[in-house]
């Protein structure tokens, strides 16, 4: 079965990359693993060999039927339309070679779940660089701050387009994300508001970017130089801003 463009399919075919992924995930018996977008089963067959409780979500009905014929527990449908809270009622590890067009909304749906142990995903390198970027880095932005509030992301390795069929037009990267047990003490909507406002005007100073939310004196009282730009503030500094806004 060939790739279907409407599903954003690029099948992983390089067995050396498959082995690197399996080594990074290191599955074991009795773990519940949810694989998103198994495709032809490049990872699936390896995961089942470890004796874990494996479920997969596949939108392509033909591919799903082929996996079901191998006695794989398949949920057929669009992962963005699934009730993931029901699927992940116990501790769950999530793995996938994600279609790049759904990666960001899917990540934030997964971040909202309570039982995720860790996540290992193949993503577009550009997205991985943004997820893992530090303040002052050119890739640092809203996605970096909000993802790092939710989890600890780690870029593991890059993957050439030649590892896939058909070859994507971009370099990919494999990332590990572990949900934080020590999330900063701030309401998520308050943090989202201040981060979104700041990065909407990322080339301005933080004084101007947040002028509708905080005045200059308040920024100074938070030990934040009003002349800095939004892409230099750390997660902790955005948390301080958000908590201050919520108190007023």
LINWO-V827045 format. One record per backbone hydrogen bond with DSSP energy under -0.5 kcal/mol. CO is the residue of the C=O (numbers start at 1). NH is the residue of the N-H. Records with the same first field share a line. If there is no record, write none. Layout:
# LINWO-V827045
CO: NH  NH
This chain:
# LINWO-V827045
3: 5
4: 7  9
5: 8
11: 165
13: 15
14: 18
15: 19
16: 20
17: 21
18: 22
19: 23
20: 24
21: 25
22: 26
28: 31
31: 33  53
32: 93
33: 35  55
34: 36  95
35: 37  57
36: 97
38: 41  42
41: 45
43: 47
44: 48
45: 49
47: 50  52
48: 51
51: 30
52: 54
53: 33
54: 73
55: 35
56: 58  75
57: 37
58: 77
59: 61
60: 64
61: 65
62: 66
63: 67
64: 68
65: 69
67: 70  72
68: 71
72: 74
73: 56
74: 76
75: 58  77
78: 81
79: 82
82: 84
83: 86  87
84: 88
86: 89
91: 32
92: 117  118
93: 34
94: 120
95: 36
96: 98  122
99: 102  103
102: 106
103: 107
104: 108
105: 109
106: 110
107: 111
108: 112
110: 113
115: 92  117
118: 94
119: 177
120: 96
121: 123  175
122: 98
123: 173
124: 127  128
125: 129
126: 130
127: 131
128: 132
129: 133
134: 137
137: 140
141: 145
142: 146
143: 147
144: 148
145: 149
146: 150
147: 151
150: 180
151: 153
152: 178
154: 176
157: 174
159: 172
160: 163
161: 164
163: 13  14
165: 11
171: 125
172: 159
173: 123
174: 156  157
175: 121
176: 154
177: 119  179
178: 152
184: 186
187: 191
188: 192
189: 193
190: 194
191: 195
192: 196
193: 197
194: 198
195: 199
196: 200
197: 201
198: 201
199: 202
201: 204
202: 231
204: 230
205: 209
206: 210
208: 211
210: 213  214
215: 219
216: 220
217: 221
218: 222
219: 222  224
220: 223
223: 225
225: 228
226: 207
228: 206
229: 232
230: 233
231: 136
234: 238
235: 239
236: 240
237: 241
238: 242
239: 243
240: 244
241: 245
242: 246
243: 247
244: 248
245: 248
